[in-house]
Amino acid sequence: MSSIAAIEAVVVNVSPKTNWTFIAVRTDAGVTGWGECSLNRWEPLLTAYVEVLAQDIVGRDVSTAAEAIRYLPHSPGGLVAHAVKSALEQAITDISAQLAAQAIHQFIGPARRHTVPAYANINRGVRSRSPEGFADAARAALAAGYQCVKLAPFDGVIAEDADTTPIDDRIHEGLDRVFAVRDAIGPGSPLLVDCHWRLDEARATALIGEIAPASPYWIECPISEHPSQFGAIARLRERTRSQGIQLAGGEMITGAEQAAAMCASSLYDVLMPDVKYAGGYHGMLAIAKICNASGVTFSPHNPTGPIAHLASIHVCAAAPDVLWLEHQWAESPLFDALIGGCAAPLVDGAFVVPSAPGLGAALDLVVARAHPHVSLPRNANLDERLG
């Protein structure tokens, strides 16, 4: 039996607005597993909680370590705690799969597919926030092999600031970006629009009508997902359906219970859990099964670093069904460099699932330590936090 000998958090600065946070779990036999818990600007709390959990986990047998990182709906640590636990679950599953000489999707399987359809999130790769800048990024993503793109166009829009900020003007600036991207990619490529919970119900209702001529495939997270807003989200779903648009959300859910509640309340056409927050591999698979049983589309959120990206590919390879996997495209060349160029290739708009034992890659610590964590400037834009 292998026991856990050490746990380390590694925070890497990859751009002026982004840090990624990784966790290594090492066994006494020298096997290392990797997970990711990136949550921009929360790095001090993430690393502190890693140290707290390490006290309970180091010395345990790998097969029993899950007891210390199990999902607890009532955890006072909130998303930070669940992110760290999710990353540790990823790393321990990576170790277990390596010891079993299986790729993770086979280990958690059964393996259901060898490629995973994907879309490019162009938001952080945009060099200019003008409509033309978004259009250029969208064209480049299609040229790189993606068949659909997503943008988060509503910079500076926060419904709670309506009395002090011209947010209606900023909403229309966002719509200009949406229509520029639609013109750039043409009518045949799916277009996804992320609102990052920036709107209230009235503005979201108006937006659905204004954005409909751009024919978005989905509108994502238009308003707060607090349970007090479930009724409003359900009403917005009826509105989007009347326009032939899907409603998507759920990227911050932290377990199968939340997914089941959202599905039971008929909130979304598309549920978007994230392997970094939803309980790692096993938490994500539990959610995928709930979606499958509820008739809700499973399409994971995945806008951060290369470890979470590979982990998400493995989840999608084992899930009962999957629409698309998100990929944060072209934010930083460190995406590939941090894993030694072992990124999954994109072929015909889909990622090829890794076949090597475990995750299929490891963090290059030389590269990572050459780009240490920096404190990022505070910014009211929520998309600076989650992509």
N, C-alpha and C positions, 0 to 999 in steps of 0.2 A: 504494500500500500504506500502511496505517496502522501506526504503531508505538506502543508503550505509553510514555506520558510520565510517569505518576505512579500510585502505589498508596497508598491511605489506609485505615486501619482506623478505624471509628467505633463506640464502645461507648456504649450508651444504657441508663440505668436506668429501668425501667418499673414497678417495684413494690418493696416492701420486701424481696422475696426473689428478684428477677429482674433480670439484665442481659441485653441482646441485643447481639451483636457482628456488625457488617456490614463489608464490604470494598468499596470503590470502586476500579475500574480506569479510568483516563482515557487517551485516546489523544491524539496530537499534533494530531488533527483536531477535538478537542473532544467526542468521543463518550464517554459514561460507561456502564459496565456495573456491575451490582451483584450481590453474593453475600452469603451469610450463613453464619457459622461459630459461632453461639452455643453456648457450653459454660460453663454457670454456674460462677463462681468460678475459672475458668482464664483470665480475660481478660488478665492480665499476660503469660502465656506465648503466648497467641494473638497479641497485638499484637507481641510480640518476634519471633515467627516470621514475621509479615508483613514486618517490616523485613529479616529475613534473606533471604527469597525475593525481595523487591523488588530487591535488589542483582543478582539473576540475570535478572530479567524486564524491568525498566525499560530501554527502548531497543530491545527486541526487536520484530520484526514481530508483529502480532496472530496471524497464521497459524502462527507457529512457537513462540509462547509456551508451548504445551502441553508442549513438551519439558522445561520447567523444573518442571512441576507434575504430571508423570505419577505414577501410583500405584506405590508400591514396597512390597511386602509386608513387607520387612525394615526399614522405616524406623525408626530409633531414636527418632523423635519421637512415635510412637504416635498416639493419637486426636487430640491437639492438632495435630500436623503434618498429618494427613489432613483435619481440619476446615478448616484454612487452605487447603490445596490444593483441597479441594472448593469452597470459596467462590470462590477464584480461577478455577476452571474455570467456575463459574456466571457470574461477571462477564465472562470472556472470551467465553463462548458468548452472553451477552446482547449484547455489542458486535458479534459476528459476525452475529447475527440482525438487529440493527438495520441493519448495513451491507447485508445482503441484503434488507432491507425485508420481513422475515417475522417473525411471532410465533415464539417459541422452539419451541413444540411442532410448528410446521410446519418449522422449520429442522432440528430433530433427527429429524423424523417418519419415516414418514408420520403425519399427524394422524388419529387414530382415533375421537375423540369430542369433543363440544362441551360436555359437562357431566361433572362428576366427583362421584360419590356421596361423602358425607362423614358423619363422626360428630363429636360434640362431646366433647372431653376437658374435663370439668368440674372437674378436680382443683384447678387454681390459681384458678379463679373462685369456689370455695366460700367463703362468708363465715364460716361456722361449721363446725368439723370434727365436729359432732355428727351423728348419723343424720338428724335433721331438717334440718340445714343442707345435707347432700348431697341429700336428697330435694327440697328447695326448688330447688337449682341444677339438678337433673335436669328438674324440671317446667318451669323457665324455659327450658332448652335446647330442649325439645320445642316450647314456645310460640314460640320464635324460628325454628322451621322445621326443626330437626334431627329425624331419625327414629330415631337411636340415640345412646347416650351411653356414655362410659367414665369410670371412677373409679379412683383409686389409694388404697385405703382403709386400708392396713396401716401407719399411722404408728407409728414407733418400733420396728418389728419388724426386727431384724437377727439372723440365725441364729447368727452368731459370738458374740453377746452373751448367749446363753441362760443362762449361769451367773450373770450379774449383773443381768439385766433380766427382768421378767415378760412375756416375749414371747408366751406362750400366751394370757394374758389380752388382750394387745393384738391378737392375731389374732382373737379373738372380738369385740373392739370393732370391728375392721374388717368382720367378717361382719355385724354389726348395721347398719353403713353400707350394705353391699351389699343386704341384704334391704329396707332402707328405700327405697333407690333402685328396686328391683324393684317394690315396692308403689306408688311414685310414678308410674312410667312405664307400669305395667300389663304384662300378659303378652305383648302383641303387638310391643313395641319391643325390638330387640336390646340386650343389656346386656354390656359388655366390662369385664373386671376386670384391672387391671395390678398385678403383685406386685413389680416393680422388683428382682428377684433377691434378695428378702429372706429366703427360706426355705431350708431344707435338704430333701433328698429325703423324709425321713420326714414332716416337717410338711407339705410340699407334697402328699404322697399323702393324708394325713388331710384337708387342706383341700379337695381335690377332692370327696371324699364329703360334707363338710359344706356346701359351697357349691352342690352340684348342685340342691337344691330351688329355688334362685333362678334356675335355667335360664340361666346366662351363655352367650353365644354363644362367647366365648373367655376363657381365662385366659392372661395374658401374662407372660412372663419370671419364672416362679416361682423358679428357682434360677440360680446362676452359669452363664454360658455359656462358661466356660473349657473347652478341649477335654477336660480331665480329667473333666468332668461330662457329656460327650455321651451316655454310656451311661445315666446317670440321667435325662437329659432324654427320651431315647427311651422309657424305661420309663414316665415320667410321661405321655407322649403316648398310650401304650396305655391308661393309666388314664383319661385324659380322654375318649378315644374310647368307652370302655365306658360312660361317663355321658352320651354325646351332646354333649360339649363339645369345641371346637377348642382347640388349643394354639398360641400365637403367640409370636414373639420375633425376635431378630436386629436390634434397632434400632441397635446400635453396630458393625455390621460395616463394614469399611472397603474392601471391594472384592469383585469377582465371585468371586475364589478362595474367600473365606470363605463366600459364599452357596452356591457349588457344594458345598463340604464339608458344610455343614449340610443341604442337600437330599439329598446322597448318603447321609448318616447317618440320614435319616428322622426328623429332630428335631421339625419343626414342620409343622402344617397350614397356617399363615399366616406368611409372612416379611415383616418390617417394616423394610426399610432406610430410611435417612434421607439426604436429598439433601445435608445438611450434612457428612456423614462418609463417604459411600460412593463418593465420586468425582464429585460433581456430576451433571450431566445424563447424560453418557455412561456413567458408572459405574452410575447407577440403571437406565438402560435395559438395560445388560448384565445386571444382576441380574434385571430383569423378564423378560428372555428365558430366563434359567436357570430361574426359577420356572415359566414357561409350559411349558418342555420337561420339567420334573420333576413336574408335577401339583401344585405348591405354590401356594397363593393369594398374590398380591402385594397388599399393603395398607400403603402407606408410613407410617412414623413421622413426625410433624410437629407437635411441641408448642411451637414457639417463635415467632419474629417474622414480620412480613409479607413480607419478601423470600423467606425459605425457603418460606413458604406459597404464594406465587405460583409460585415455582420448582417446587414439588411438584405444583401443578395442571398445569403444562406437562408434567412427566414423565408424570403419569397420563394426560394427553390423548394421549400418543404410545405408551404402553405397550401390549403385546399384550392384556393383561387387567388389570383392577384391581377389587378389591372395594370398599374405602372408602379415603378419605384422612382422616387425623386432622386436627382443628383445635382448637388451644388456645383455648377459647371463654371470653370475658368476663373475662380476667385484667386487662386494662388498656385504657382508651380510646386509648392511644397506638398500639395495633395499627393502627387506621385512620388516625390523625393523622399517623403517620410516613411514610405514602405519599400524603398529600394527599387522603385519601378515595377512592383509586383501588382499593379492595379489590374482589375478584371477588364479585358478588352470589350469595347462596344462594337457589336456586329449587327448591322441592319436594325439599328435602334434598340438593341437589347444587350444587356451585359451577360457575358459568358460566366457561368457559375464556376468558382474555383474547385479543383478536384484534389488538391494536396491535403494531407491530414490537417485537421484543425481549421483555423481561419484561412490559411493559405498565404499569410504574410505576417510580418512582425514590424514593430516600430523601429526605425533606424535611430538609435539613441545618439549617435554622433550628430546627425542632422538635427534631431530634436533639440539637443542641448546647445546647438549653435543659434537657436532662435527662442530664447527663454521668454517666459510670461512677461507681459507688460500690462500696466494698469491702463485701461482704455478710457478715453474721454467719455463723460456722461452725456447721454443724448436721449431726448424724449421719444425718438422714433423707436417703436417696438421692434421693427424689423432689423434694427441693429443688434437685437438680442437673439432672435431666433432665425433670421435669414429669410 
